Amino acid sequence: MARERLYLFDTTLRDGAQTTSVDFSLEDKRLVAAMLGRLGVDYVEGGYPGANPTDTALFATSHKLDTTFTAFGMTRRPGRSASNDPGLAALLEAKADAICFVAKSWDYHVRVALETTLEENLASIRDSVRAAKNKGLEVLLDCEHFFDGHKANPEFALACAKAAYEEGARWVVLCDTNGGALPHEVEAIVTAVCKIIPGDHVGIHAHNDTEQAVANSLAAVRAGARQIQGTLNGLGERCGNANLVSIIPTLKLKPEFANTFEIGVSDAKLKDLLHVSRALDEMLNRASNRHAPYVGESAFATKAGIHASAIMKEPKTYEHVAPETVGNRRRLLVSDQAGRSNVLAELDRIGLKVDRNDPRIATLLEVVKEREAIGYAYESAGASFDLLARRTLGKVPSYFDVVQFDVNVEQRYNAIGERVTVSMAVVKVKVGDETLISAGEGSGPVHALDVALRKDLGKYQRYINGLELTDYRVRILDGGTEAVTRVLIESRDEQGERWMTVGVSPNIIDASFQALMDSIVYKLVKAGATA
């Protein structure tokens, strides 16, 4: 039996750009659009030509993309003709494959926000769709506030959708603009719409203000809608939009949808989903959500020893899908709650083959629990656990020894009379028979120590030239001036691989030094350096 086609519409570059602290450059937009096209997304909404210089420039030239590149904008303004509306003219001239118009479908908004009549609003929809169709463009209409509008005045909301469809709009998209609808409401209202407009011309655009956007999107599909709009990582104004990174694998991997529908994302491309999600976060300089469904670092992580034991026997015992299908991996965390199964699984992952009855496994597990009791967190710092395991098993070379380090913080006036705070560190390192002394300045004492420590490691310097510190987190574990401090450091190498290390001490500089040392030694071990 042939499966029915579902279409994906991404609005990361338009609706997602309304997220607080998110700004896309022109080049960012081009890169994201191309990435989404390669993934298999059917429509990519690039922005609103005429609304800002970036979007105007984006639609000034043609784009050769593996997707339907879409411009967004308003229908003609009340009181103007389609031929005498500058905003509509800019949309019609945009270098796009399709236009997605937005129009009010809630009578309250027509009267209060637009200050016009219901009849004029319907005429604006018809005129705008007709003008775009006459230009040979594919047309979509976002019916703004559709679900609130349908609850208040179903006849008018349906008339807006019907007006666009009858003028030739390919898609009429029902928008839960305020994000307040619930799945049962969405399913009932979409069912009513699909009695008037064929479902293969109906889309859903859900916001996440009640944490229902993904559920509402799937409810709309069950009711007959055949286009889903959303964003990567759920970006969007306020609480965000429906998260396509969660919707795509659900459509691909859950039998209710996978057996009935097909989408443009292939099985092979589905494995790129984690990469696409992380690439967007990297572009926006945002930390990825560790707990994101499917692609989060913790999505397939297990901490409890009894769970880990079951997973090692049969992964399906605690995994709803195989992590590899979305490019993720299984993680059996090592912590004070871990058992032998967690440790063995992690040793196997890092390539340390040890007999499960080796007495050193029990020793390692005991050391982990003792160290976690005083503040270490190996579930968050896999690289530090890697080194701890190798040391317990006698497999970490002695590369170098830090004989001494000194860190100073000085406040002074700079050359232009500004008062600045400068940190300087001096590190004395012994590499074999060679003693090396390096100094470094930084924006803070830890940064200065990092610069000095990595400035000259003699014969090992070539291994760490591409190493950089990308995140630094401090947590005070108990109160008072003598509180124990935990420092987590994230590092990245020239291949883009990241790892976390941990240090614990009553002294924040000492804790930071431990984590920095682990990061450098881990890089040397990973690079295969020999003592």
C-alpha positions as CSV (number, residue, x, y, z in Angstrom):
1,M,0.0,0.0,0.0
2,A,1.5,3.4,-1.1
3,R,2.2,5.8,1.7
4,E,0.8,9.3,1.7
5,R,3.2,12.2,1.3
6,L,3.7,14.7,4.2
7,Y,5.5,17.9,3.5
8,L,7.9,19.7,5.9
9,F,8.1,23.5,6.0
10,D,11.0,25.1,7.9
11,T,10.7,28.7,9.2
12,T,13.9,28.8,11.3
13,L,15.2,31.7,9.3
14,R,12.0,33.8,9.6
15,D,9.9,32.8,12.7
16,G,13.0,31.3,14.4
17,A,14.9,34.6,13.9
18,Q,12.4,36.1,16.3
19,T,14.0,34.1,19.2
20,T,15.6,36.3,21.9
21,S,19.3,36.8,21.2
22,V,19.2,35.1,17.8
23,D,20.5,37.0,14.8
24,F,21.2,35.5,11.4
25,S,23.7,37.1,9.1
26,L,23.1,36.9,5.3
27,E,25.7,34.2,5.0
28,D,24.2,32.3,8.0
29,K,20.8,32.3,6.2
30,R,22.3,30.9,3.0
31,L,24.2,28.2,4.9
32,V,21.1,27.1,6.9
33,A,18.9,27.1,3.8
34,A,21.4,24.9,2.0
35,M,21.7,22.6,5.0
36,L,17.9,22.2,5.3
37,G,17.7,21.4,1.6
38,R,20.3,18.7,1.8
39,L,18.4,17.2,4.8
40,G,15.3,16.8,2.7
41,V,13.1,19.6,4.0
42,D,10.5,20.5,1.3
43,Y,10.1,24.2,2.0
44,V,12.6,26.7,3.6
45,E,11.2,30.1,4.5
46,G,14.1,32.5,4.2
47,G,12.6,35.7,5.6
48,Y,10.6,38.8,4.9
49,P,11.9,40.8,1.9
50,G,11.5,44.5,2.5
51,A,11.3,44.1,6.3
52,N,15.1,44.4,7.0
53,P,18.3,44.8,4.9
54,T,19.4,41.2,5.5
55,D,16.2,39.7,4.1
56,T,16.0,42.2,1.3
57,A,19.5,41.2,0.2
58,L,18.8,37.5,0.6
59,F,15.9,37.7,-1.9
60,A,17.7,40.0,-4.3
61,T,19.5,37.1,-6.0
62,S,18.4,33.6,-7.0
63,H,19.4,30.5,-5.0
64,K,20.0,27.1,-6.3
65,L,18.7,25.0,-3.4
66,D,17.3,21.5,-3.0
67,T,14.1,22.9,-1.5
68,T,11.3,25.3,-2.3
69,F,12.8,28.6,-1.2
70,T,10.0,30.7,0.2
71,A,9.5,34.4,0.9
72,F,7.2,35.6,3.7
73,G,5.0,38.7,3.8
74,M,1.6,40.3,4.4
75,T,-1.3,40.3,2.1
76,R,-2.2,43.6,0.6
77,R,-3.0,46.3,3.1
78,P,-6.6,47.3,3.7
79,G,-7.7,50.2,1.5
80,R,-5.0,49.6,-1.2
81,S,-5.2,47.7,-4.4
82,A,-2.8,44.8,-5.1
83,S,-1.1,46.9,-7.8
84,N,-0.6,49.8,-5.3
85,D,1.0,48.1,-2.3
86,P,4.8,48.5,-1.9
87,G,5.0,45.5,0.5
88,L,3.2,43.2,-1.9
89,A,5.3,44.5,-4.8
90,A,8.5,43.7,-2.9
91,L,7.2,40.2,-2.3
92,L,6.3,39.6,-5.9
93,E,9.7,40.7,-7.0
94,A,11.6,38.5,-4.6
95,K,13.8,35.8,-6.0
96,A,11.8,33.0,-4.5
97,D,10.0,29.8,-5.5
98,A,7.0,30.5,-3.4
99,I,5.3,33.1,-1.3
100,C,3.8,32.5,2.1
101,F,1.3,35.3,2.9
102,V,0.1,35.9,6.4
103,A,-3.5,37.1,7.0
104,K,-5.7,37.5,10.0
105,S,-8.3,34.8,10.4
106,W,-9.7,35.9,13.8
107,D,-12.4,38.5,13.5
108,Y,-11.3,40.2,16.7
109,H,-7.9,40.9,15.2
110,V,-9.4,42.2,11.9
111,R,-11.4,44.7,13.9
112,V,-8.9,45.7,16.5
113,A,-5.4,45.2,14.9
114,L,-6.2,46.0,11.2
115,E,-9.2,48.3,12.0
116,T,-11.0,47.1,8.9
117,T,-14.0,45.0,7.9
118,L,-14.3,41.3,7.6
119,E,-15.2,41.7,3.9
120,E,-12.1,43.8,3.2
121,N,-9.9,41.2,4.9
122,L,-11.3,38.4,2.7
123,A,-10.8,40.6,-0.4
124,S,-7.2,41.2,0.6
125,I,-6.6,37.5,0.8
126,R,-8.1,36.8,-2.6
127,D,-6.3,39.7,-4.3
128,S,-2.9,38.8,-2.9
129,V,-3.1,35.1,-3.8
130,R,-4.3,35.9,-7.3
131,A,-1.5,38.4,-7.8
132,A,1.1,35.8,-6.8
133,K,-0.4,33.1,-8.9
134,N,-0.4,35.4,-11.9
135,K,3.4,35.7,-11.4
136,G,3.7,32.0,-11.6
137,L,4.6,31.5,-8.0
138,E,3.5,28.8,-5.6
139,V,1.3,30.3,-2.9
140,L,0.8,29.6,0.8
141,L,-1.4,31.4,3.2
142,D,-0.7,31.4,6.9
143,C,-4.1,31.9,8.6
144,E,-2.9,33.8,11.7
145,H,-4.6,33.0,15.0
146,F,-6.8,30.4,13.2
147,F,-7.6,28.3,16.2
148,D,-8.6,31.2,18.4
149,G,-10.5,32.6,15.5
150,H,-12.3,29.4,14.8
151,K,-13.4,29.2,18.5
152,A,-14.7,32.8,18.3
153,N,-16.2,32.8,14.8
154,P,-15.8,29.6,12.9
155,E,-17.7,30.8,9.8
156,F,-15.2,33.7,9.3
157,A,-12.1,31.7,10.1
158,L,-13.1,29.0,7.6
159,A,-14.0,31.8,5.0
160,C,-10.4,33.1,5.2
161,A,-9.0,29.6,4.5
162,K,-11.5,28.9,1.8
163,A,-10.9,32.2,0.1
164,A,-7.2,31.4,-0.3
165,Y,-7.8,27.9,-1.5
166,E,-10.4,28.9,-4.1
167,E,-8.0,31.5,-5.5
168,G,-5.4,28.7,-6.0
169,A,-3.2,28.7,-2.9
170,R,-1.3,25.4,-2.8
171,W,-1.4,25.4,1.0
172,V,-3.7,26.9,3.6
173,V,-1.8,26.8,6.9
174,L,-3.7,26.9,10.2
175,C,-1.6,28.8,12.8
176,D,-1.8,28.5,16.5
177,T,-0.2,31.9,16.8
178,N,-0.6,32.4,20.5
179,G,0.3,28.8,21.2
180,G,-2.6,28.2,23.5
181,A,-4.5,25.4,21.7
182,L,-4.4,21.8,23.0
183,P,-4.1,18.6,20.9
184,H,-7.8,17.6,21.2
185,E,-8.8,21.1,20.1
186,V,-6.4,21.1,17.1
187,E,-7.6,17.6,16.0
188,A,-11.3,18.7,16.1
189,I,-10.8,22.0,14.3
190,V,-8.5,20.5,11.6
191,T,-11.0,17.8,11.0
192,A,-13.7,20.5,10.4
193,V,-11.4,22.3,8.0
194,C,-10.6,19.2,6.0
195,K,-14.3,18.7,5.3
196,I,-14.1,22.0,3.3
197,I,-10.5,22.0,2.1
198,P,-8.8,18.8,1.0
199,G,-6.2,17.7,3.6
200,D,-3.4,17.6,1.1
201,H,-3.8,21.4,0.9
202,V,-3.9,22.0,4.7
203,G,-0.9,22.8,6.9
204,I,-0.3,23.3,10.6
205,H,1.9,26.0,12.2
206,A,2.1,25.5,16.0
207,H,3.7,27.6,18.7
208,N,4.9,26.1,22.0
209,D,3.5,28.3,24.7
210,T,1.9,25.3,26.5
211,E,4.7,22.8,25.5
212,Q,2.2,21.3,23.0
213,A,3.6,22.4,19.6
214,V,4.9,18.9,18.6
215,A,1.8,17.2,19.9
216,N,-0.4,19.7,18.2
217,S,1.4,19.2,14.9
218,L,1.0,15.4,15.1
219,A,-2.7,15.8,16.1
220,A,-3.2,18.0,12.9
221,V,-1.7,15.2,10.8
222,R,-4.0,12.6,12.3
223,A,-6.9,15.0,11.5
224,G,-5.9,15.3,7.8
225,A,-3.3,18.1,7.5
226,R,-0.4,17.2,5.2
227,Q,2.1,20.0,5.8
228,I,3.9,20.6,9.0
229,Q,5.6,23.9,9.7
230,G,8.3,24.2,12.4
231,T,11.9,25.2,13.2
232,L,15.2,23.6,14.0
233,N,15.6,23.1,17.7
234,G,12.2,24.7,18.3
235,L,13.5,28.2,17.8
236,G,10.8,31.0,17.7
237,E,9.4,33.9,19.6
238,R,8.3,33.5,23.2
239,C,8.5,29.8,23.9
240,G,9.3,28.8,20.3
241,N,7.8,26.8,17.5
242,A,7.1,23.2,16.8
243,N,10.5,21.5,16.9
244,L,11.2,19.8,13.5
245,V,14.2,18.0,15.1
246,S,11.7,16.1,17.2
247,I,9.0,15.8,14.6
248,I,11.1,14.4,11.8
249,P,12.3,11.3,13.6
250,T,8.9,10.7,15.1
251,L,7.4,10.7,11.6
252,K,10.3,8.4,10.4
253,L,10.5,6.0,13.3
254,K,7.1,5.6,15.0
255,P,5.0,3.0,13.2
256,E,1.7,5.0,13.4
257,F,3.3,7.6,11.1
258,A,6.1,5.7,9.3
259,N,3.7,3.1,8.0
260,T,1.2,5.6,6.7
261,F,3.3,8.6,5.5
262,E,6.6,9.3,3.8
263,I,8.6,12.5,4.0
264,G,11.5,14.0,2.0
265,V,14.1,13.0,4.7
266,S,15.7,9.7,3.8
267,D,16.9,7.1,6.3
268,A,20.5,8.1,5.4
269,K,19.8,11.8,5.9
270,L,18.0,11.1,9.2
271,K,21.4,10.1,10.6
272,D,22.6,13.7,9.9
273,L,19.9,15.1,12.2
274,L,22.2,15.5,15.2
275,H,24.8,17.2,13.1
276,V,22.2,19.6,11.7
277,S,20.9,20.4,15.2
278,R,24.4,21.0,16.6
279,A,25.5,23.0,13.5
280,L,22.7,25.5,14.1
281,D,23.6,25.9,17.8
282,E,27.3,26.3,16.8
283,M,26.4,29.0,14.3
284,L,24.3,30.9,16.9
285,N,27.0,30.3,19.7
286,R,24.4,28.6,21.8
287,A,24.9,25.6,24.1
288,S,23.1,22.6,22.8
289,N,20.2,21.3,24.9
290,R,21.7,18.2,26.6
291,H,18.2,16.9,27.2
292,A,16.7,17.5,23.8
293,P,14.7,14.4,22.5
294,Y,16.5,12.3,20.0
295,V,19.6,14.5,19.5
296,G,20.5,15.6,23.1
297,E,23.6,14.3,24.7
298,S,21.4,12.8,27.4
299,A,18.7,11.5,25.1
300,F,20.2,8.0,25.3
301,A,22.2,8.3,28.5
302,T,21.6,5.9,31.4
303,K,22.9,6.5,34.9
304,A,21.4,3.7,37.0
305,G,23.4,0.6,37.1
306,I,20.3,-1.7,36.9
307,H,19.2,0.0,33.7
308,A,22.7,-0.2,32.2
309,S,22.9,-3.9,32.9
310,A,19.6,-4.4,31.0
311,I,20.7,-2.2,28.1
312,M,23.9,-4.2,27.7
313,K,21.8,-7.3,27.3
314,E,19.2,-5.8,25.0
315,P,19.2,-2.0,24.2
316,K,15.4,-2.0,23.6
317,T,14.8,-2.5,27.3
318,Y,15.4,1.3,27.9
319,E,15.6,2.8,24.4
320,H,12.5,3.8,22.4
321,V,14.5,4.0,19.1
322,A,18.1,3.1,18.2
323,P,20.3,6.2,18.8
324,E,22.3,5.6,15.6
325,T,19.2,6.3,13.5
326,V,19.4,10.0,14.3
327,G,23.2,10.2,14.5
328,N,23.3,9.9,18.3
329,R,25.0,7.3,20.5
330,R,24.3,5.4,23.7
331,R,25.9,6.6,26.8
332,L,26.1,4.5,30.0
333,L,27.1,7.1,32.6
334,V,29.7,6.5,35.3
335,S,28.7,8.1,38.6
336,D,28.1,7.3,42.2
337,Q,24.9,5.4,41.1
338,A,26.7,3.4,38.5
339,G,27.3,-0.4,38.6
340,R,29.9,-2.6,37.0
341,S,27.8,-2.6,33.8
342,N,28.2,1.1,33.4
343,V,31.9,1.0,33.9
344,L,32.4,-1.9,31.5
345,A,30.3,-0.2,28.8
346,E,32.2,3.0,29.1
347,L,35.6,1.2,29.0
348,D,34.5,-0.6,25.9
349,R,33.4,2.7,24.3
350,I,36.8,4.3,24.9
351,G,38.6,1.3,23.5
352,L,39.9,-0.3,26.8
353,K,39.3,-4.0,26.6
354,V,39.3,-5.5,30.1
355,D,38.0,-8.8,31.3
356,R,34.7,-8.2,33.2
357,N,36.1,-10.2,36.2
358,D,39.3,-8.1,36.4
359,P,39.7,-7.0,40.0
360,R,40.7,-3.5,38.8
361,I,37.1,-2.9,37.6
362,A,36.0,-3.1,41.2
363,T,38.8,-0.8,42.2
364,L,37.9,1.7,39.5
365,L,34.3,1.7,40.5
366,E,35.2,2.3,44.2
367,V,37.5,5.2,43.2
368,V,34.7,6.8,41.1
369,K,32.3,6.6,44.0
370,E,34.8,8.0,46.4
371,R,35.7,10.9,44.2
372,E,32.1,11.7,43.3
373,A,31.4,11.8,47.1
374,I,33.8,14.8,47.4
375,G,32.4,16.6,44.3
376,Y,33.7,15.1,41.0
377,A,31.1,14.5,38.3
378,Y,32.2,11.9,35.8
379,E,28.8,11.7,34.1
380,S,29.4,15.2,32.8
381,A,33.2,14.8,32.3
382,G,33.8,11.8,30.2
383,A,37.4,12.7,29.3
384,S,38.3,12.9,33.0
385,F,36.8,9.5,33.5
386,D,38.7,8.2,30.5
387,L,42.0,9.3,32.1
388,L,41.0,8.0,35.6
389,A,40.2,4.6,34.0
390,R,43.5,4.5,32.1
391,R,45.5,5.5,35.2
392,T,43.8,2.8,37.3
393,L,44.6,0.3,34.5
394,G,48.2,1.7,34.2
395,K,47.8,3.0,30.7
396,V,48.5,6.8,30.7
397,P,52.0,7.9,29.8
398,S,53.8,10.5,31.9
399,Y,54.1,13.3,29.3
400,F,55.2,16.2,31.4
401,D,55.2,17.6,35.0
402,V,54.1,21.0,36.0
403,V,56.7,21.9,38.6
404,Q,55.2,25.3,39.6
405,F,52.7,27.8,38.5
406,D,51.9,31.4,39.6
407,V,48.8,33.5,38.8
408,N,48.4,37.2,39.5
409,V,45.5,39.6,39.0
410,E,46.4,43.3,38.5
411,Q,44.2,46.3,38.1
412,R,45.8,49.3,36.3
413,Y,45.3,52.1,33.8
414,N,46.0,51.2,30.2
415,A,47.6,53.3,27.5
416,I,44.4,55.3,26.9
417,G,43.7,56.0,30.5
418,E,41.1,53.2,31.0
419,R,41.1,51.2,34.3
420,V,41.4,47.5,33.3
421,T,42.0,44.2,35.1
422,V,44.7,42.0,33.7
423,S,45.6,38.4,34.7
424,M,49.0,36.9,34.2
425,A,50.2,33.4,34.8
426,V,53.7,31.8,34.8
427,V,54.0,28.1,34.4
428,K,57.2,26.0,34.9
429,V,57.0,22.6,33.1
430,K,59.4,19.8,32.9
431,V,59.2,17.7,29.7
432,G,61.7,14.8,30.0
433,D,65.0,16.5,30.9
434,E,63.9,19.9,29.5
435,T,62.6,22.6,31.8
436,L,60.3,25.2,30.1
437,I,58.9,28.4,31.6
438,S,56.0,30.1,29.9
439,A,53.9,33.2,30.7
440,G,50.5,34.2,29.4
441,E,48.0,37.0,29.9
442,G,44.2,36.5,29.9
443,S,40.9,38.0,30.6
444,G,40.8,36.2,33.9
445,P,43.2,34.0,36.0
446,V,42.0,30.7,34.4
447,H,42.3,32.1,30.9
448,A,45.8,33.3,31.7
449,L,46.7,29.9,33.1
450,D,45.3,28.2,30.1
451,V,47.3,30.4,27.7
452,A,50.6,29.9,29.7
453,L,50.1,26.1,30.1
454,R,49.6,25.6,26.3
455,K,52.2,28.0,25.1
456,D,55.2,25.6,25.1
457,L,55.1,21.9,25.8
458,G,58.2,21.2,23.9
459,K,58.0,18.0,21.8
460,Y,54.2,17.8,22.5
461,Q,53.3,21.3,21.3
462,R,52.4,20.1,17.8
463,Y,49.7,17.9,19.3
464,I,47.9,20.7,21.1
465,N,48.1,23.6,18.6
466,G,44.5,23.0,17.6
467,L,43.2,22.7,21.2
468,E,40.9,25.4,22.5
469,L,38.8,26.0,25.6
470,T,35.2,26.5,24.6
471,D,33.2,26.5,27.9
472,Y,34.0,27.0,31.6
473,R,31.5,26.3,34.3
474,V,31.8,26.7,38.1
475,R,29.6,25.3,40.8
476,I,29.9,25.9,44.5
477,L,29.2,22.6,46.2
478,D,28.6,23.8,49.7
479,G,28.3,27.2,51.4
480,G,30.7,29.5,53.2
481,T,34.0,31.1,52.3
482,E,35.8,27.7,52.3
483,A,33.3,26.0,50.0
484,V,34.4,23.2,47.7
485,T,34.3,24.3,44.0
486,R,33.7,22.1,41.0
487,V,35.0,23.3,37.7
488,L,33.9,21.8,34.3
489,I,35.8,22.7,31.2
490,E,34.8,21.9,27.7
491,S,37.5,21.7,25.1
492,R,37.6,21.4,21.3
493,D,40.2,20.2,18.9
494,E,41.0,21.0,15.3
495,Q,38.5,18.3,14.0
496,G,35.7,19.8,16.0
497,E,35.5,17.0,18.6
498,R,34.5,18.2,22.1
499,W,35.1,16.8,25.5
500,M,34.6,17.7,29.1
501,T,37.0,17.5,32.1
502,V,36.5,18.2,35.8
503,G,38.4,19.5,38.7
504,V,37.4,19.8,42.4
505,S,39.1,21.8,45.2
506,P,38.3,24.5,47.8
507,N,40.5,26.7,45.6
508,I,38.9,27.7,42.3
509,I,42.3,28.1,40.6
510,D,43.4,24.7,41.7
511,A,40.1,23.1,40.5
512,S,40.5,24.9,37.2
513,F,44.1,23.7,36.9
514,Q,43.1,20.1,37.4
515,A,40.5,20.3,34.6
516,L,42.9,22.1,32.3
517,M,45.6,19.4,32.9
518,D,43.1,16.6,32.2
519,S,42.1,18.4,29.0
520,I,45.6,18.6,27.6
521,V,46.6,15.1,28.7
522,Y,43.4,13.7,27.1
523,K,44.3,15.4,23.9
524,L,47.7,13.8,23.9
525,V,46.3,10.4,24.6
526,K,43.7,10.8,21.9
527,A,46.4,11.9,19.5
528,G,48.5,8.8,20.2
529,A,51.5,10.8,21.7
530,T,54.1,8.7,23.4
531,A,56.2,9.6,26.5
